[in-house]
């Protein structure tokens, strides 16, 4: 039994023999045998100089292919003929005769279109070798067919043959040739099909082999040609250009290059998304935008240029009326899928959130969840809200889009402002229904949690997205959405909530066995941990989590994760939404999701922090170490600090810091912070902060510039080098104790102990404090506008997707840092390079640097300074 192209099983023994096909087969081999030769390696080759024989062979191959139906693919007379047909075509494509080449390239396209990919794949590289040289031909029809055939081959090459195929294309300079063809194309007297086929081929090559993208985005002439043809009214031309743009935007540098002309390009792409365009054009326009907007920075740049048209196009694409009448086409569904994927830009803050709400994104999402949703007439306090949501979920409507719906509403909730109210746009009932539906889907996934490992992947992905959406709504900064989510989740858990909690805890108790082979499915663990994070924040259930052994389970899980991190099958909360094409991205840096791939640990710490917070909010301090032997307090704190230092996940760093705040540790521990603090303990600094009682603390001006510029008196722009006082915390005059030591007198409000602790944060990234000192630190953090520290001192929950403040010393190299430079690094060269410096008169290449920064960042430089490195006569000049 073998698989046909469409996946049907065909029994070749039961297939009737087609007499017409047998005749065509006989005629084919009658002419093929005229050209077969045995080569030195005893493999048959096909070649003849006779033009008439070549024509006859092409016609015979074409007639044979016309007679092959899908039912005949597995017949031996068809399967066994393919290698000989490919050899013959390869020989014919070497013919110098223009007419024969045109026929040969055309029959090649026919062969690839007719025969199943799996049958032809072993011969693709042979065909590629023969086709590639023909791209340079002056015969437009041959070049068109060649590009079409190569496009089909590249699109179906298969992973095992990719390397070999690229070597062949590289050998024939295929990318350079295609770029040259596109650059030379004017559209005057040449068929537009030439441009579209060349563009499609180049797009498919770029999508598969990232190394080819540089040649494209670095060619300014080609970029100009693409821009011209993007405005062509023909849909096929727009599709070809958008395909090129989408493949190019998979490269971060390519996307940035496209944004170099964003004022022209982005409105053009937004126009291609419009309702007046064909579906194929709109689908590709959404895809191009999604690839360009793959990072927060570029997303913001795009939306600054064309926010409203893009959001309107997304809403329009998601509101296809035919879907609700059950007669939507495949293209319409593909359009909605691409629009959903682009709508995930809701994960980033920005003005697009305002447009989404004003254009009733909540109503559109309801339409994607529920069939005949336009017939619903809901009131905000409708008692049948849960019944309506249940009916919608059971209808199994647009299931492929459902994970995206949950993601979108989750991100919208996470990015809402605290005082946001759906009443402003008249959509509170739709928001309530969305929240209810997500909560019910989540509770349903908890109820079936034990069966997840047996469920199909699409159900699992829907369950994960619904769970994540519920979590994000529960902990939304928006009071309205958070309260709705907590109330409606409690309603959904009215029946079976306690049993589900036991089930969640039981599913995580595998860690007690110490046997990693007993680990449940990764998505099963994920939903269990999300479930605990939600239960831990519900007033009705958080005590039950504690009394049911939830603390012990979570601590055991953290310990197990740390002991087995390198062996655990890690999972990201959005891994199931990744598109294959996006896996081929290149040149992207720091594009990791906020939760990263350490989601298990993030959720476990989230639950612990929430349990402590809920108890504290009721005036009861929760001792999570009471009655368990898994962790002692000091050991646990040390582990959490190490996690915060080592992780690359922004979300995990935030929740480590949030959890540590309940133990009197505030801030963001880092390796660099530790090095800076270690060095500065032994260094005297270049400025003194003097308190009213005469006590003073020695500091480094450049560190304050980087970490807390509010503690520096501003410079007087009229008298460069002089300082003036205009700060609530600073008072009096700035005086010089010696040439390099300044004194700043602080306000009487500043407490010495609080200032010392605050400087711990400035230098190391975190501090330890408790009691009254915390209150005084809040004042300092507020005056100095250190919002992340103030948030932790107030023990406010981290906001999803919020960045962690960076400990970046490179800012000291900018112009502002030159004022505090105490060392100059000169190049050895004595040649006159024409070097000029805006800060000093040295003519040799040099950098204004700082001992404290160099010593903290580089062990080699620290050793040089400590060993009495040779300095120039000037105390601030160092020649390396």
Secondary structure, 3 states (H helix, E strand, C coil): CEECCCCCEECHHHCCCCHHHHHHHHHHHHHHCCCEEECCCCCEEECCCCHHHHHHHHHHHHHHHHHCCHHHCCCHHHHHHHHHHHHHHHHHCCCCCHHHHHHHHHHHHHHHHHCCHHHHHHHHHHHHHHHHHHHHCCCHHHHHHHHHHHHHHHHCCCHHHHHHHHHHHHHCCHHHHHHHHHHHCCCCCCCHHHHHHHHHHHHHHHHHCHHHHHHHHCCHHHHHHHHHHHCCCCHHHHHHHHHHHHHHCCEHHHHHHHHCCHHHHHHHHHHHCCCCCCHHHHHHHHHHHHHHCCCHHHHHHHHHHHHHHHHHHHHHHCCCHHHHHCCCCHHHHHHHHHHHHHHHHHHCCCCHHHHHHHCCHHHHHHHHHCCCHHHCCCCCCCCCHHHHHHHHHHCCCCHHHHHHHHHHHHHHHHCCCCCCCHHHHCCHHHHHHHHHHHHHHHHHHHHCHHHHHHCCHHHHHHHHHHHHHHHHHHCCCCHHHHHHHHHHHHHHCCCCHHHHHHHHHHHHHHHHHCCHHHCCCHHHHHHHHHHHHHHCCCCCCHHHHHHCCHHHHHHHHHHHHHHHHHHCCCCCCCHHHCCHHHHHCECCCCCCCCCCCCHHHHHHHHHHHHHHHHHHHCCCCCCCCCCCCCCCHHHHHHHHHHHHHHCCCHHHHHHHHHHHHCCCEEECCCHHHHHHHHHHCCCCCCEEEECCCCCEEEECHHHHHHHCHHHCCCECCCCCCCECCCCCCEEEEEEEEECCEEEEEECCCCCHHHHHHHHHHHHHCEEECCCHHHHHHHHHHHHCCCHHHHHHHCCCCCCCCCCCCCCCHHHHHCHHHHCCCCEEEECCCCCCCCCCCCCCCCCCCEEEECHHHHHHHCHHHHHHHHCCCCECCCCCCEEC
